[in-house]
Amino acid sequence: MPIPTNTEERNKLKGMLTEITNCMFRIDSERDQIKEILENATEEYELDKKQLRRIAMALHKANYAEAKEENDEFEFLYESILEGRHIDPNHIV
């Protein structure tokens, strides 16, 4: 990987790194705001913060159906393995 040796290219790369760090600062700020909003919603509506975050992520990614399917699969496996539900006694593996 070539490291820029001339001043112009090094300055260009430094500018790119500065842009990246500026983006990171904005991301940190947005994360802090999300955390504050979740805390306010949790207090005001007495809902679980983790569930509110999951709902917000599904809304953001527009993947409710996928999230529901993953949850349904998790529930099925959990109940089958740990609770013995959904087991057909006539089905031999």
Phi and psi in degrees as GROMACS dihedral restraints (atoms count N, CA, C in turn):
[ dihedral_restraints ]
;  ai    aj    ak    al  type     phi  dphi    fc
    3     4     5     6     1   -77.5    20    10
    4     5     6     7     1   132.3    20    10
    6     7     8     9     1   -92.4    20    10
    7     8     9    10     1   130.3    20    10
    9    10    11    12     1   -59.3    20    10
   10    11    12    13     1   133.7    20    10
   12    13    14    15     1  -106.7    20    10
   13    14    15    16     1   -25.7    20    10
   15    16    17    18     1   -88.9    20    10
   16    17    18    19     1   154.3    20    10
   18    19    20    21     1   -59.8    20    10
   19    20    21    22     1   -41.6    20    10
   21    22    23    24     1   -61.7    20    10
   22    23    24    25     1   -46.0    20    10
   24    25    26    27     1   -68.8    20    10
   25    26    27    28     1   -39.9    20    10
   27    28    29    30     1   -63.0    20    10
   28    29    30    31     1   -41.1    20    10
   30    31    32    33     1   -65.6    20    10
   31    32    33    34     1   -37.3    20    10
   33    34    35    36     1   -62.5    20    10
   34    35    36    37     1   -45.8    20    10
   36    37    38    39     1   -64.9    20    10
   37    38    39    40     1   -42.2    20    10
   39    40    41    42     1   -58.9    20    10
   40    41    42    43     1   -40.5    20    10
   42    43    44    45     1   -62.0    20    10
   43    44    45    46     1   -40.2    20    10
   45    46    47    48     1   -64.2    20    10
   46    47    48    49     1   -42.8    20    10
   48    49    50    51     1   -64.9    20    10
   49    50    51    52     1   -36.6    20    10
   51    52    53    54     1   -64.5    20    10
   52    53    54    55     1   -41.2    20    10
   54    55    56    57     1   -60.3    20    10
   55    56    57    58     1   -42.7    20    10
   57    58    59    60     1   -61.3    20    10
   58    59    60    61     1   -47.4    20    10
   60    61    62    63     1   -65.5    20    10
   61    62    63    64     1   -34.8    20    10
   63    64    65    66     1   -62.7    20    10
   64    65    66    67     1   -41.6    20    10
   66    67    68    69     1   -61.4    20    10
   67    68    69    70     1   -41.6    20    10
   69    70    71    72     1   -63.2    20    10
   70    71    72    73     1   -39.4    20    10
   72    73    74    75     1   -63.0    20    10
   73    74    75    76     1   -41.2    20    10
   75    76    77    78     1   -65.5    20    10
   76    77    78    79     1   -40.0    20    10
   78    79    80    81     1   -61.3    20    10
   79    80    81    82     1   -46.1    20    10
   81    82    83    84     1   -57.7    20    10
   82    83    84    85     1   -42.8    20    10
   84    85    86    87     1   -64.5    20    10
   85    86    87    88     1   -42.3    20    10
   87    88    89    90     1   -66.0    20    10
   88    89    90    91     1   -38.8    20    10
   90    91    92    93     1   -62.9    20    10
   91    92    93    94     1   -41.7    20    10
   93    94    95    96     1   -61.3    20    10
   94    95    96    97     1   -41.4    20    10
   96    97    98    99     1   -65.9    20    10
   97    98    99   100     1   -41.5    20    10
   99   100   101   102     1   -60.6    20    10
  100   101   102   103     1   -44.8    20    10
  102   103   104   105     1   -59.6    20    10
  103   104   105   106     1   -43.8    20    10
  105   106   107   108     1   -65.1    20    10
  106   107   108   109     1   -42.6    20    10
  108   109   110   111     1   -62.7    20    10
  109   110   111   112     1   -44.0    20    10
  111   112   113   114     1   -61.8    20    10
  112   113   114   115     1   -42.0    20    10
  114   115   116   117     1   -63.2    20    10
  115   116   117   118     1   -42.6    20    10
  117   118   119   120     1   -63.9    20    10
  118   119   120   121     1   -43.9    20    10
  120   121   122   123     1   -65.4    20    10
  121   122   123   124     1   -39.0    20    10
  123   124   125   126     1   -62.1    20    10
  124   125   126   127     1   -45.0    20    10
  126   127   128   129     1   -68.2    20    10
  127   128   129   130     1   -46.3    20    10
  129   130   131   132     1   -69.2    20    10
  130   131   132   133     1   -39.4    20    10
  132   133   134   135     1  -108.9    20    10
  133   134   135   136     1    -1.2    20    10
  135   136   137   138     1    53.8    20    10
  136   137   138   139     1    45.7    20    10
  138   139   140   141     1  -110.5    20    10
  139   140   141   142     1   157.4    20    10
  141   142   143   144     1   -70.1    20    10
  142   143   144   145     1   126.6    20    10
  144   145   146   147     1   -60.2    20    10
  145   146   147   148     1   -41.0    20    10
  147   148   149   150     1   -61.6    20    10
  148   149   150   151     1   -42.3    20    10
  150   151   152   153     1   -68.6    20    10
  151   152   153   154     1   -39.4    20    10
  153   154   155   156     1   -61.6    20    10
  154   155   156   157     1   -41.4    20    10
  156   157   158   159     1   -63.6    20    10
  157   158   159   160     1   -41.5    20    10
  159   160   161   162     1   -63.4    20    10
  160   161   162   163     1   -40.8    20    10
  162   163   164   165     1   -63.6    20    10
  163   164   165   166     1   -44.7    20    10
  165   166   167   168     1   -62.1    20    10
  166   167   168   169     1   -40.7    20    10
  168   169   170   171     1   -64.9    20    10
  169   170   171   172     1   -42.1    20    10
  171   172   173   174     1   -64.8    20    10
  172   173   174   175     1   -38.9    20    10
  174   175   176   177     1   -65.5    20    10
  175   176   177   178     1   -44.6    20    10
  177   178   179   180     1   -62.7    20    10
  178   179   180   181     1   -46.0    20    10
  180   181   182   183     1   -85.5    20    10
  181   182   183   184     1    -5.9    20    10
  183   184   185   186     1    52.2    20    10
  184   185   186   187     1    46.7    20    10
  186   187   188   189     1  -129.9    20    10
  187   188   189   190     1    40.0    20    10
  189   190   191   192     1   -56.4    20    10
  190   191   192   193     1   -44.7    20    10
  192   193   194   195     1   -60.8    20    10
  193   194   195   196     1   -41.7    20    10
  195   196   197   198     1   -66.5    20    10
  196   197   198   199     1   -43.0    20    10
  198   199   200   201     1   -63.4    20    10
  199   200   201   202     1   -40.2    20    10
  201   202   203   204     1   -65.7    20    10
  202   203   204   205     1   -42.2    20    10
  204   205   206   207     1   -62.7    20    10
  205   206   207   208     1   -42.6    20    10
  207   208   209   210     1   -63.3    20    10
  208   209   210   211     1   -40.8    20    10
  210   211   212   213     1   -66.7    20    10
  211   212   213   214     1   -41.9    20    10
  213   214   215   216     1   -61.1    20    10
  214   215   216   217     1   -41.5    20    10
  216   217   218   219     1   -65.0    20    10
  217   218   219   220     1   -42.0    20    10
  219   220   221   222     1   -59.9    20    10
  220   221   222   223     1   -47.5    20    10
  222   223   224   225     1   -59.8    20    10
  223   224   225   226     1   -44.7    20    10
  225   226   227   228     1   -60.7    20    10
  226   227   228   229     1   -48.2    20    10
  228   229   230   231     1   -64.8    20    10
  229   230   231   232     1   -43.8    20    10
  231   232   233   234     1   -59.4    20    10
  232   233   234   235     1   -50.6    20    10
  234   235   236   237     1   -65.0    20    10
  235   236   237   238     1   -37.6    20    10
  237   238   239   240     1   -68.5    20    10
  238   239   240   241     1   -45.5    20    10
  240   241   242   243     1   -77.8    20    10
  241   242   243   244     1   -48.8    20    10
  243   244   245   246     1   -92.7    20    10
  244   245   246   247     1   -23.6    20    10
  246   247   248   249     1  -117.1    20    10
  247   248   249   250     1    -5.0    20    10
  249   250   251   252     1    72.3    20    10
  250   251   252   253     1    14.8    20    10
  252   253   254   255     1   -79.2    20    10
  253   254   255   256     1   166.3    20    10
  255   256   257   258     1    62.6    20    10
  256   257   258   259     1    17.2    20    10
  258   259   260   261     1   -96.9    20    10
  259   260   261   262     1   124.7    20    10
  261   262   263   264     1   -90.1    20    10
  262   263   264   265     1   111.1    20    10
  264   265   266   267     1   -62.6    20    10
  265   266   267   268     1   -21.7    20    10
  267   268   269   270     1   -85.7    20    10
  268   269   270   271     1    -9.2    20    10
  270   271   272   273     1   -92.0    20    10
  271   272   273   274     1   116.1    20    10
  273   274   275   276     1  -108.1    20    10
  274   275   276   277     1   127.9    20    10
